[in-house]
């Protein structure tokens, strides 16, 4: 999934021309600029989400008691199609908003800093690498907050202010191979040269893009897989099993990496379809679920899972009575 995201960004940049980006920045045609740098529909990523959904359902189907028959996900059923269609539509819309925000931040911060339209165009699309012949170091593909990190890093490096340069050196995703260069500027009380700022900030942007791609990949993999698992039990309900027969428990990894809002959810028990709740009030039907409004702060890089159980008395009572169960 991360590779699919990055490949789409590269394809967008390969199709863009710096001269046209520069012209649109100079004329402040923000709408046309956003259209030119729109990253498309992410067809490969969306297909992988679909595959993750199917994989989750296949994995969970083997856990259904044999007394209820062999279960297979009916991907053509309304419920399955509805989740896929809605999730993909929401993700595309969010990605489009993120791209617009990221472009806006880079352009506005560049203009405020007195950078020329040409320089801002290169900040967006990246500069051609002598090693690979491809553009690297651009902010296209980054959401607004990550683009702001890059803009702030540029400001710190250009400042010549020891305090600001020290703040740059606290950035987790910076390339530490450039630290000696920054330390010299700090010692001398001078700004980092413009050429070196472009190199350092470009490498920082590349690392943030990798981080963002991995975050999307892990989050989407978890949500699609979890949704597929959940769908197996919704399908059982549609075939006649009482909803109250199915319960789910929230399970964390029980280690120091579990986010605080999830640690308190360990052992929460809910009936199928009923959401779990964090101590901040966020609602999730299963780990990674964003359909009820949970944000990246509750879903990104989550490692939790839901554990489903069919109460034994229902499994025995309803065996042989499910509509469409495969024997």
WOSUL-V320019 format. One record per helix or strand of 3 or more residues. SS is the DSSP state (H for helix, E for strand). FROM is the first residue (numbers start at 1). LEN is the number of residues. Records with the same first field share a line. If there is no record, write none. Layout:
SS = FROM-LEN, FROM-LEN
This chain:
H = 2-14, 18-9, 30-7, 43-19, 66-3, 78-35, 117-9, 144-16, 162-7, 176-13, 194-45, 243-3, 260-4, 296-4, 312-6
E = 246-6, 269-3, 305-6
